[in-house]
Amino acid sequence: MTRVEFFKKLIRFGLLALLSLILLALGNRIESDKDCSKCPGNGICKGKTDCNNY
């Protein structure tokens, strides 16, 4: 393995680790079960019954 290959692999591993940290940090904020279709203007809702923020 040459020095260039080593640095390329090191940079790829670093970027993968950074992406993993970002996903772990933001993963708990992702909610896929939000249904804001009944909110006025399909606004931002905190849950299925909260339609005050839009």
mmCIF file as Biopython writes it, N, C-alpha, C and O atoms, coordinates in Angstrom:
data_model
#
loop_
_atom_site.group_PDB
_atom_site.id
_atom_site.type_symbol
_atom_site.label_atom_id
_atom_site.label_alt_id
_atom_site.label_comp_id
_atom_site.label_asym_id
_atom_site.label_entity_id
_atom_site.label_seq_id
_atom_site.pdbx_PDB_ins_code
_atom_site.Cartn_x
_atom_site.Cartn_y
_atom_site.Cartn_z
_atom_site.occupancy
_atom_site.B_iso_or_equiv
_atom_site.auth_seq_id
_atom_site.auth_asym_id
_atom_site.pdbx_PDB_model_num
ATOM 1   N N  . MET A ? 1  ? 0.844   -1.171 0.000  1.0 0.0 1  A 1 
ATOM 2   C CA . MET A ? 1  ? 0.000   0.000  0.000  1.0 0.0 1  A 1 
ATOM 3   C C  . MET A ? 1  ? 0.894   1.240  0.000  1.0 0.0 1  A 1 
ATOM 4   O O  . MET A ? 1  ? 1.797   1.378  0.825  1.0 0.0 1  A 1 
ATOM 5   N N  . THR A ? 2  ? 0.623   2.115  -0.927 1.0 0.0 2  A 1 
ATOM 6   C CA . THR A ? 2  ? 1.420   3.332  -1.014 1.0 0.0 2  A 1 
ATOM 7   C C  . THR A ? 2  ? 0.875   4.388  -0.056 1.0 0.0 2  A 1 
ATOM 8   O O  . THR A ? 2  ? -0.199  4.239  0.526  1.0 0.0 2  A 1 
ATOM 9   N N  . ARG A ? 3  ? 1.644   5.444  0.083  1.0 0.0 3  A 1 
ATOM 10  C CA . ARG A ? 3  ? 1.243   6.528  0.974  1.0 0.0 3  A 1 
ATOM 11  C C  . ARG A ? 3  ? -0.037  7.197  0.484  1.0 0.0 3  A 1 
ATOM 12  O O  . ARG A ? 3  ? -0.895  7.551  1.292  1.0 0.0 3  A 1 
ATOM 13  N N  . VAL A ? 4  ? -0.174  7.372  -0.820 1.0 0.0 4  A 1 
ATOM 14  C CA . VAL A ? 4  ? -1.361  8.006  -1.396 1.0 0.0 4  A 1 
ATOM 15  C C  . VAL A ? 4  ? -2.605  7.151  -1.131 1.0 0.0 4  A 1 
ATOM 16  O O  . VAL A ? 4  ? -3.651  7.677  -0.751 1.0 0.0 4  A 1 
ATOM 17  N N  . GLU A ? 5  ? -2.491  5.850  -1.330 1.0 0.0 5  A 1 
ATOM 18  C CA . GLU A ? 5  ? -3.618  4.956  -1.058 1.0 0.0 5  A 1 
ATOM 19  C C  . GLU A ? 5  ? -4.004  5.002  0.418  1.0 0.0 5  A 1 
ATOM 20  O O  . GLU A ? 5  ? -5.186  5.002  0.759  1.0 0.0 5  A 1 
ATOM 21  N N  . PHE A ? 6  ? -2.999  5.042  1.284  1.0 0.0 6  A 1 
ATOM 22  C CA . PHE A ? 6  ? -3.253  5.102  2.716  1.0 0.0 6  A 1 
ATOM 23  C C  . PHE A ? 6  ? -4.025  6.367  3.077  1.0 0.0 6  A 1 
ATOM 24  O O  . PHE A ? 6  ? -4.994  6.306  3.834  1.0 0.0 6  A 1 
ATOM 25  N N  . PHE A ? 7  ? -3.605  7.504  2.545  1.0 0.0 7  A 1 
ATOM 26  C CA . PHE A ? 7  ? -4.291  8.757  2.856  1.0 0.0 7  A 1 
ATOM 27  C C  . PHE A ? 7  ? -5.700  8.793  2.274  1.0 0.0 7  A 1 
ATOM 28  O O  . PHE A ? 7  ? -6.613  9.337  2.895  1.0 0.0 7  A 1 
ATOM 29  N N  . LYS A ? 8  ? -5.882  8.223  1.096  1.0 0.0 8  A 1 
ATOM 30  C CA . LYS A ? 8  ? -7.229  8.156  0.518  1.0 0.0 8  A 1 
ATOM 31  C C  . LYS A ? 8  ? -8.155  7.323  1.389  1.0 0.0 8  A 1 
ATOM 32  O O  . LYS A ? 8  ? -9.299  7.706  1.635  1.0 0.0 8  A 1 
ATOM 33  N N  . LYS A ? 9  ? -7.655  6.177  1.856  1.0 0.0 9  A 1 
ATOM 34  C CA . LYS A ? 9  ? -8.468  5.325  2.726  1.0 0.0 9  A 1 
ATOM 35  C C  . LYS A ? 9  ? -8.722  6.001  4.066  1.0 0.0 9  A 1 
ATOM 36  O O  . LYS A ? 9  ? -9.814  5.890  4.623  1.0 0.0 9  A 1 
ATOM 37  N N  . LEU A ? 10 ? -7.726  6.694  4.579  1.0 0.0 10 A 1 
ATOM 38  C CA . LEU A ? 10 ? -7.885  7.400  5.839  1.0 0.0 10 A 1 
ATOM 39  C C  . LEU A ? 10 ? -8.936  8.506  5.724  1.0 0.0 10 A 1 
ATOM 40  O O  . LEU A ? 10 ? -9.759  8.675  6.623  1.0 0.0 10 A 1 
ATOM 41  N N  . ILE A ? 11 ? -8.912  9.252  4.632  1.0 0.0 11 A 1 
ATOM 42  C CA . ILE A ? 11 ? -9.893  10.312 4.415  1.0 0.0 11 A 1 
ATOM 43  C C  . ILE A ? 11 ? -11.289 9.716  4.236  1.0 0.0 11 A 1 
ATOM 44  O O  . ILE A ? 11 ? -12.256 10.248 4.783  1.0 0.0 11 A 1 
ATOM 45  N N  . ARG A ? 12 ? -11.411 8.634  3.487  1.0 0.0 12 A 1 
ATOM 46  C CA . ARG A ? 12 ? -12.713 7.977  3.319  1.0 0.0 12 A 1 
ATOM 47  C C  . ARG A ? 12 ? -13.265 7.499  4.656  1.0 0.0 12 A 1 
ATOM 48  O O  . ARG A ? 12 ? -14.449 7.671  4.943  1.0 0.0 12 A 1 
ATOM 49  N N  . PHE A ? 13 ? -12.408 6.904  5.467  1.0 0.0 13 A 1 
ATOM 50  C CA . PHE A ? 13 ? -12.840 6.433  6.785  1.0 0.0 13 A 1 
ATOM 51  C C  . PHE A ? 13 ? -13.266 7.612  7.667  1.0 0.0 13 A 1 
ATOM 52  O O  . PHE A ? 13 ? -14.256 7.523  8.394  1.0 0.0 13 A 1 
ATOM 53  N N  . GLY A ? 14 ? -12.518 8.706  7.598  1.0 0.0 14 A 1 
ATOM 54  C CA . GLY A ? 14 ? -12.861 9.896  8.380  1.0 0.0 14 A 1 
ATOM 55  C C  . GLY A ? 14 ? -14.196 10.485 7.963  1.0 0.0 14 A 1 
ATOM 56  O O  . GLY A ? 14 ? -14.995 10.879 8.812  1.0 0.0 14 A 1 
ATOM 57  N N  . LEU A ? 15 ? -14.444 10.549 6.658  1.0 0.0 15 A 1 
ATOM 58  C CA . LEU A ? 15 ? -15.727 11.073 6.183  1.0 0.0 15 A 1 
ATOM 59  C C  . LEU A ? 15 ? -16.874 10.144 6.558  1.0 0.0 15 A 1 
ATOM 60  O O  . LEU A ? 15 ? -17.961 10.606 6.905  1.0 0.0 15 A 1 
ATOM 61  N N  . LEU A ? 16 ? -16.639 8.850  6.491  1.0 0.0 16 A 1 
ATOM 62  C CA . LEU A ? 16 ? -17.661 7.890  6.891  1.0 0.0 16 A 1 
ATOM 63  C C  . LEU A ? 16 ? -17.966 8.009  8.383  1.0 0.0 16 A 1 
ATOM 64  O O  . LEU A ? 16 ? -19.124 7.929  8.792  1.0 0.0 16 A 1 
ATOM 65  N N  . ALA A ? 17 ? -16.937 8.197  9.185  1.0 0.0 17 A 1 
ATOM 66  C CA . ALA A ? 17 ? -17.133 8.368  10.621 1.0 0.0 17 A 1 
ATOM 67  C C  . ALA A ? 17 ? -17.889 9.666  10.909 1.0 0.0 17 A 1 
ATOM 68  O O  . ALA A ? 17 ? -18.762 9.691  11.777 1.0 0.0 17 A 1 
ATOM 69  N N  . LEU A ? 18 ? -17.567 10.733 10.197 1.0 0.0 18 A 1 
ATOM 70  C CA . LEU A ? 18 ? -18.265 12.002 10.368 1.0 0.0 18 A 1 
ATOM 71  C C  . LEU A ? 18 ? -19.736 11.879 9.989  1.0 0.0 18 A 1 
ATOM 72  O O  . LEU A ? 18 ? -20.607 12.388 10.695 1.0 0.0 18 A 1 
ATOM 73  N N  . LEU A ? 19 ? -20.011 11.210 8.886  1.0 0.0 19 A 1 
ATOM 74  C CA . LEU A ? 19 ? -21.389 10.990 8.466  1.0 0.0 19 A 1 
ATOM 75  C C  . LEU A ? 19 ? -22.147 10.148 9.484  1.0 0.0 19 A 1 
ATOM 76  O O  . LEU A ? 19 ? -23.320 10.406 9.757  1.0 0.0 19 A 1 
ATOM 77  N N  . SER A ? 20 ? -21.492 9.159  10.036 1.0 0.0 20 A 1 
ATOM 78  C CA . SER A ? 20 ? -22.125 8.322  11.057 1.0 0.0 20 A 1 
ATOM 79  C C  . SER A ? 20 ? -22.447 9.131  12.307 1.0 0.0 20 A 1 
ATOM 80  O O  . SER A ? 20 ? -23.515 8.963  12.896 1.0 0.0 20 A 1 
ATOM 81  N N  . LEU A ? 21 ? -21.547 9.997  12.712 1.0 0.0 21 A 1 
ATOM 82  C CA . LEU A ? 21 ? -21.808 10.844 13.879 1.0 0.0 21 A 1 
ATOM 83  C C  . LEU A ? 21 ? -22.972 11.789 13.634 1.0 0.0 21 A 1 
ATOM 84  O O  . LEU A ? 21 ? -23.790 12.015 14.525 1.0 0.0 21 A 1 
ATOM 85  N N  . ILE A ? 22 ? -23.049 12.339 12.436 1.0 0.0 22 A 1 
ATOM 86  C CA . ILE A ? 22 ? -24.163 13.229 12.094 1.0 0.0 22 A 1 
ATOM 87  C C  . ILE A ? 22 ? -25.475 12.463 12.122 1.0 0.0 22 A 1 
ATOM 88  O O  . ILE A ? 22 ? -26.474 12.959 12.642 1.0 0.0 22 A 1 
ATOM 89  N N  . LEU A ? 23 ? -25.478 11.268 11.572 1.0 0.0 23 A 1 
ATOM 90  C CA . LEU A ? 23 ? -26.695 10.458 11.583 1.0 0.0 23 A 1 
ATOM 91  C C  . LEU A ? 23 ? -27.117 10.089 12.996 1.0 0.0 23 A 1 
ATOM 92  O O  . LEU A ? 23 ? -28.309 10.097 13.305 1.0 0.0 23 A 1 
ATOM 93  N N  . LEU A ? 24 ? -26.166 9.770  13.852 1.0 0.0 24 A 1 
ATOM 94  C CA . LEU A ? 24 ? -26.493 9.450  15.234 1.0 0.0 24 A 1 
ATOM 95  C C  . LEU A ? 24 ? -27.031 10.673 15.972 1.0 0.0 24 A 1 
ATOM 96  O O  . LEU A ? 24 ? -27.959 10.562 16.773 1.0 0.0 24 A 1 
ATOM 97  N N  . ALA A ? 25 ? -26.451 11.831 15.702 1.0 0.0 25 A 1 
ATOM 98  C CA . ALA A ? 25 ? -26.876 13.049 16.386 1.0 0.0 25 A 1 
ATOM 99  C C  . ALA A ? 25 ? -28.268 13.493 15.940 1.0 0.0 25 A 1 
ATOM 100 O O  . ALA A ? 25 ? -29.055 13.977 16.753 1.0 0.0 25 A 1 
ATOM 101 N N  . LEU A ? 26 ? -28.570 13.332 14.665 1.0 0.0 26 A 1 
ATOM 102 C CA . LEU A ? 26 ? -29.853 13.798 14.136 1.0 0.0 26 A 1 
ATOM 103 C C  . LEU A ? 26 ? -30.893 12.702 14.020 1.0 0.0 26 A 1 
ATOM 104 O O  . LEU A ? 26 ? -32.052 12.980 13.712 1.0 0.0 26 A 1 
ATOM 105 N N  . GLY A ? 27 ? -30.504 11.477 14.257 1.0 0.0 27 A 1 
ATOM 106 C CA . GLY A ? 27 ? -31.424 10.353 14.079 1.0 0.0 27 A 1 
ATOM 107 C C  . GLY A ? 27 ? -32.628 10.394 14.981 1.0 0.0 27 A 1 
ATOM 108 O O  . GLY A ? 27 ? -33.714 9.972  14.583 1.0 0.0 27 A 1 
ATOM 109 N N  . ASN A ? 28 ? -32.459 10.900 16.204 1.0 0.0 28 A 1 
ATOM 110 C CA . ASN A ? 28 ? -33.599 10.927 17.107 1.0 0.0 28 A 1 
ATOM 111 C C  . ASN A ? 28 ? -34.567 12.055 16.779 1.0 0.0 28 A 1 
ATOM 112 O O  . ASN A ? 28 ? -35.673 12.081 17.318 1.0 0.0 28 A 1 
ATOM 113 N N  . ARG A ? 29 ? -34.188 12.978 15.919 1.0 0.0 29 A 1 
ATOM 114 C CA . ARG A ? 29 ? -35.077 14.077 15.531 1.0 0.0 29 A 1 
ATOM 115 C C  . ARG A ? 29 ? -35.963 13.716 14.341 1.0 0.0 29 A 1 
ATOM 116 O O  . ARG A ? 29 ? -36.925 14.424 14.044 1.0 0.0 29 A 1 
ATOM 117 N N  . ILE A ? 30 ? -35.647 12.633 13.671 1.0 0.0 30 A 1 
ATOM 118 C CA . ILE A ? 30 ? -36.401 12.225 12.494 1.0 0.0 30 A 1 
ATOM 119 C C  . ILE A ? 30 ? -37.646 11.472 12.934 1.0 0.0 30 A 1 
ATOM 120 O O  . ILE A ? 30 ? -37.564 10.485 13.665 1.0 0.0 30 A 1 
ATOM 121 N N  . GLU A ? 31 ? -38.775 11.939 12.489 1.0 0.0 31 A 1 
ATOM 122 C CA . GLU A ? 31 ? -40.033 11.267 12.781 1.0 0.0 31 A 1 
ATOM 123 C C  . GLU A ? 31 ? -40.736 11.017 11.465 1.0 0.0 31 A 1 
ATOM 124 O O  . GLU A ? 31 ? -41.012 11.947 10.707 1.0 0.0 31 A 1 
ATOM 125 N N  . SER A ? 32 ? -41.020 9.772  11.202 1.0 0.0 32 A 1 
ATOM 126 C CA . SER A ? 32 ? -41.638 9.437  9.924  1.0 0.0 32 A 1 
ATOM 127 C C  . SER A ? 32 ? -43.145 9.264  10.035 1.0 0.0 32 A 1 
ATOM 128 O O  . SER A ? 32 ? -43.814 9.056  9.023  1.0 0.0 32 A 1 
ATOM 129 N N  . ASP A ? 33 ? -43.699 9.348  11.259 1.0 0.0 33 A 1 
ATOM 130 C CA . ASP A ? 33 ? -45.116 9.094  11.443 1.0 0.0 33 A 1 
ATOM 131 C C  . ASP A ? 33 ? -45.919 10.384 11.602 1.0 0.0 33 A 1 
ATOM 132 O O  . ASP A ? 33 ? -47.038 10.345 12.114 1.0 0.0 33 A 1 
ATOM 133 N N  . LYS A ? 34 ? -45.381 11.514 11.181 1.0 0.0 34 A 1 
ATOM 134 C CA . LYS A ? 34 ? -46.112 12.759 11.286 1.0 0.0 34 A 1 
ATOM 135 C C  . LYS A ? 34 ? -47.122 12.851 10.154 1.0 0.0 34 A 1 
ATOM 136 O O  . LYS A ? 34 ? -46.790 12.645 8.986  1.0 0.0 34 A 1 
ATOM 137 N N  . ASP A ? 35 ? -48.334 13.159 10.510 1.0 0.0 35 A 1 
ATOM 138 C CA . ASP A ? 35 ? -49.378 13.354 9.513  1.0 0.0 35 A 1 
ATOM 139 C C  . ASP A ? 35 ? -49.967 14.734 9.721  1.0 0.0 35 A 1 
ATOM 140 O O  . ASP A ? 35 ? -50.834 14.924 10.573 1.0 0.0 35 A 1 
ATOM 141 N N  . CYS A ? 36 ? -49.501 15.689 8.949  1.0 0.0 36 A 1 
ATOM 142 C CA . CYS A ? 36 ? -49.965 17.069 9.079  1.0 0.0 36 A 1 
ATOM 143 C C  . CYS A ? 36 ? -50.970 17.408 7.984  1.0 0.0 36 A 1 
ATOM 144 O O  . CYS A ? 36 ? -51.192 18.584 7.696  1.0 0.0 36 A 1 
ATOM 145 N N  . SER A ? 37 ? -51.570 16.415 7.382  1.0 0.0 37 A 1 
ATOM 146 C CA . SER A ? 37 ? -52.489 16.686 6.282  1.0 0.0 37 A 1 
ATOM 147 C C  . SER A ? 37 ? -53.754 17.394 6.745  1.0 0.0 37 A 1 
ATOM 148 O O  . SER A ? 37 ? -54.402 18.076 5.951  1.0 0.0 37 A 1 
ATOM 149 N N  . LYS A ? 38 ? -54.122 17.241 8.035  1.0 0.0 38 A 1 
ATOM 150 C CA . LYS A ? 38 ? -55.319 17.902 8.546  1.0 0.0 38 A 1 
ATOM 151 C C  . LYS A ? 38 ? -55.019 19.288 9.097  1.0 0.0 38 A 1 
ATOM 152 O O  . LYS A ? 38 ? -55.944 20.031 9.427  1.0 0.0 38 A 1 
ATOM 153 N N  . CYS A ? 39 ? -53.751 19.647 9.203  1.0 0.0 39 A 1 
ATOM 154 C CA . CYS A ? 39 ? -53.381 20.977 9.681  1.0 0.0 39 A 1 
ATOM 155 C C  . CYS A ? 39 ? -53.600 21.992 8.555  1.0 0.0 39 A 1 
ATOM 156 O O  . CYS A ? 39 ? -53.464 21.656 7.379  1.0 0.0 39 A 1 
ATOM 157 N N  . PRO A ? 40 ? -53.936 23.226 8.915  1.0 0.0 40 A 1 
ATOM 158 C CA . PRO A ? 40 ? -54.125 24.243 7.878  1.0 0.0 40 A 1 
ATOM 159 C C  . PRO A ? 40 ? -52.820 24.507 7.123  1.0 0.0 40 A 1 
ATOM 160 O O  . PRO A ? 40 ? -51.800 24.821 7.735  1.0 0.0 40 A 1 
ATOM 161 N N  . GLY A ? 41 ? -52.853 24.384 5.843  1.0 0.0 41 A 1 
ATOM 162 C CA . GLY A ? 41 ? -51.675 24.617 5.021  1.0 0.0 41 A 1 
ATOM 163 C C  . GLY A ? 41 ? -50.637 23.529 5.133  1.0 0.0 41 A 1 
ATOM 164 O O  . GLY A ? 41 ? -49.482 23.758 4.774  1.0 0.0 41 A 1 
ATOM 165 N N  . ASN A ? 42 ? -50.999 22.343 5.619  1.0 0.0 42 A 1 
ATOM 166 C CA . ASN A ? 42 ? -50.045 21.250 5.819  1.0 0.0 42 A 1 
ATOM 167 C C  . ASN A ? 42 ? -48.815 21.743 6.558  1.0 0.0 42 A 1 
ATOM 168 O O  . ASN A ? 42 ? -47.688 21.543 6.104  1.0 0.0 42 A 1 
ATOM 169 N N  . GLY A ? 43 ? -49.033 22.391 7.704  1.0 0.0 43 A 1 
ATOM 170 C CA . GLY A ? 43 ? -47.951 23.029 8.448  1.0 0.0 43 A 1 
ATOM 171 C C  . GLY A ? 43 ? -47.141 22.070 9.279  1.0 0.0 43 A 1 
ATOM 172 O O  . GLY A ? 43 ? -47.235 20.851 9.136  1.0 0.0 43 A 1 
ATOM 173 N N  . ILE A ? 44 ? -46.342 22.648 10.153 1.0 0.0 44 A 1 
ATOM 174 C CA . ILE A ? 44 ? -45.472 21.870 11.036 1.0 0.0 44 A 1 
ATOM 175 C C  . ILE A ? 44 ? -46.294 21.455 12.247 1.0 0.0 44 A 1 
ATOM 176 O O  . ILE A ? 44 ? -46.893 22.303 12.909 1.0 0.0 44 A 1 
ATOM 177 N N  . CYS A ? 45 ? -46.330 20.187 12.536 1.0 0.0 45 A 1 
ATOM 178 C CA . CYS A ? 45 ? -47.058 19.723 13.706 1.0 0.0 45 A 1 
ATOM 179 C C  . CYS A ? 45 ? -46.153 18.846 14.558 1.0 0.0 45 A 1 
ATOM 180 O O  . CYS A ? 45 ? -45.296 18.133 14.035 1.0 0.0 45 A 1 
ATOM 181 N N  . LYS A ? 46 ? -46.345 18.901 15.867 1.0 0.0 46 A 1 
ATOM 182 C CA . LYS A ? 46 ? -45.532 18.113 16.788 1.0 0.0 46 A 1 
ATOM 183 C C  . LYS A ? 46 ? -46.060 16.705 16.925 1.0 0.0 46 A 1 
ATOM 184 O O  . LYS A ? 46 ? -45.335 15.821 17.382 1.0 0.0 46 A 1 
ATOM 185 N N  . GLY A ? 47 ? -47.248 16.480 16.559 1.0 0.0 47 A 1 
ATOM 186 C CA . GLY A ? 47 ? -47.845 15.162 16.675 1.0 0.0 47 A 1 
ATOM 187 C C  . GLY A ? 47 ? -49.110 15.098 15.830 1.0 0.0 47 A 1 
ATOM 188 O O  . GLY A ? 47 ? -49.351 15.963 14.988 1.0 0.0 47 A 1 
ATOM 189 N N  . LYS A ? 48 ? -49.907 14.074 16.062 1.0 0.0 48 A 1 
ATOM 190 C CA . LYS A ? 48 ? -51.083 13.901 15.234 1.0 0.0 48 A 1 
ATOM 191 C C  . LYS A ? 48 ? -52.191 14.886 15.599 1.0 0.0 48 A 1 
ATOM 192 O O  . LYS A ? 48 ? -53.103 15.102 14.801 1.0 0.0 48 A 1 
ATOM 193 N N  . THR A ? 49 ? -52.131 15.490 16.790 1.0 0.0 49 A 1 
ATOM 194 C CA . THR A ? 49 ? -53.202 16.384 17.228 1.0 0.0 49 A 1 
ATOM 195 C C  . THR A ? 49 ? -52.776 17.838 17.314 1.0 0.0 49 A 1 
ATOM 196 O O  . THR A ? 49 ? -53.620 18.698 17.564 1.0 0.0 49 A 1 
ATOM 197 N N  . ASP A ? 50 ? -51.517 18.145 17.119 1.0 0.0 50 A 1 
ATOM 198 C CA . ASP A ? 50 ? -51.041 19.518 17.265 1.0 0.0 50 A 1 
ATOM 199 C C  . ASP A ? 50 ? -50.973 20.201 15.910 1.0 0.0 50 A 1 
ATOM 200 O O  . ASP A ? 50 ? -50.088 19.910 15.106 1.0 0.0 50 A 1 
ATOM 201 N N  . CYS A ? 51 ? -51.902 21.105 15.658 1.0 0.0 51 A 1 
ATOM 202 C CA . CYS A ? 51 ? -51.924 21.831 14.380 1.0 0.0 51 A 1 
ATOM 203 C C  . CYS A ? 51 ? -51.822 23.336 14.616 1.0 0.0 51 A 1 
ATOM 204 O O  . CYS A ? 51 ? -52.239 24.125 13.768 1.0 0.0 51 A 1 
ATOM 205 N N  . ASN A ? 52 ? -51.275 23.735 15.755 1.0 0.0 52 A 1 
ATOM 206 C CA . ASN A ? 52 ? -51.179 25.153 16.063 1.0 0.0 52 A 1 
ATOM 207 C C  . ASN A ? 52 ? -50.034 25.847 15.327 1.0 0.0 52 A 1 
ATOM 208 O O  . ASN A ? 52 ? -50.111 27.044 15.050 1.0 0.0 52 A 1 
ATOM 209 N N  . ASN A ? 53 ? -48.989 25.115 15.015 1.0 0.0 53 A 1 
ATOM 210 C CA . ASN A ? 53 ? -47.827 25.708 14.321 1.0 0.0 53 A 1 
ATOM 211 C C  . ASN A ? 53 ? -47.932 25.422 12.838 1.0 0.0 53 A 1 
ATOM 212 O O  . ASN A ? 53 ? -47.923 24.265 12.417 1.0 0.0 53 A 1 
ATOM 213 N N  . TYR A ? 54 ? -48.028 26.454 12.066 1.0 0.0 54 A 1 
ATOM 214 C CA . TYR A ? 54 ? -48.058 26.290 10.607 1.0 0.0 54 A 1 
ATOM 215 C C  . TYR A ? 54 ? -47.508 27.509 9.924  1.0 0.0 54 A 1 
ATOM 216 O O  . TYR A ? 54 ? -47.452 27.556 8.695  1.0 0.0 54 A 1 
#
